[in-house]
Structures are given as structure tokens and as C-alpha cells.
């Protein structure tokens, strides 16, 4: 897993096994984020959506 670390921050690129963290974040903050988020289908708040999204991001990130 790639990381960027400074004295005050740690940024990690999540892997497919961390999809539940993104799902939980968006579920917990759905109402708060609604004014700024585009309208999305119900699939957006599923574990499968986030697993697939992270799989695609990882593939793109590891291409030469």
C-alpha cells in the first residue's frame, strides 16, 4: 500500500480489502455531503461498488 507521510499527516492508498471504510464514510456522511455530491444511483452505497472502484484505481495506479 502506497503512503505519503509528513510530520502531521499520513495518507494511504486504500486496497480492495478497505472498501468497507469508504462505504462506511459515505453512508455516515450522506446527508452532510448531499449539497455537494452529484445525484448517484443506489449502487454507490454498496460494498461491491467500492470494491470494484478500488480495484480499478489500483490497476490504473500500478500501470507503467
C-alpha positions in Angstrom: 0.0 0.0 0.0 1.4 3.4 -1.0 1.7 6.1 1.6 2.6 9.7 1.9 3.8 10.7 5.3 4.6 14.0 6.8 5.1 15.2 10.4 1.4 15.8 10.7 -0.3 13.6 8.2 -0.4 10.0 6.8 -2.2 9.4 3.5 -2.7 5.9 2.4 -3.9 4.5 -0.9 -6.6 2.0 0.1 -6.7 -1.5 -1.3 -9.8 -3.6 -2.2 -10.0 -5.0 1.3 -10.5 -1.5 2.7 -13.7 -0.8 0.7 -15.8 -1.1 3.8 -14.1 2.0 5.1 -15.1 4.1 2.2 -18.6 2.7 2.2 -19.0 3.5 5.9 -17.7 7.0 5.4 -20.2 7.8 2.6 -23.1 6.1 4.4 -22.3 8.0 7.7 -21.9 11.4 5.9 -24.6 11.0 3.2 -26.8 13.8 4.4 -24.0 16.2 5.2 -22.3 15.7 1.7 -25.6 15.8 -0.2 -25.4 19.5 -1.2 -22.0 19.0 -2.9 -22.4 15.4 -4.2 -23.9 14.6 -7.6 -27.0 12.5 -7.7 -25.9 8.9 -7.7 -27.6 5.6 -8.1 -28.3 3.2 -5.2 -25.3 1.1 -6.3 -23.0 3.8 -5.0 -23.7 2.9 -1.4 -22.8 -0.8 -1.8 -19.7 -2.7 -0.8 -19.4 -4.2 -4.3 -19.3 -0.7 -5.8 -16.4 0.4 -3.6 -14.5 -2.9 -4.1 -14.7 -2.5 -7.9 -13.8 1.2 -7.7 -10.7 0.4 -5.6 -9.7 -2.4 -8.0 -9.8 0.0 -10.9 -7.9 2.7 -9.1 -5.2 0.2 -8.1 -4.9 -1.1 -11.7 -4.5 2.4 -13.1 -2.1 3.4 -10.3 0.2 0.4 -11.0 0.4 0.8 -14.8 3.8 2.0 -16.1 
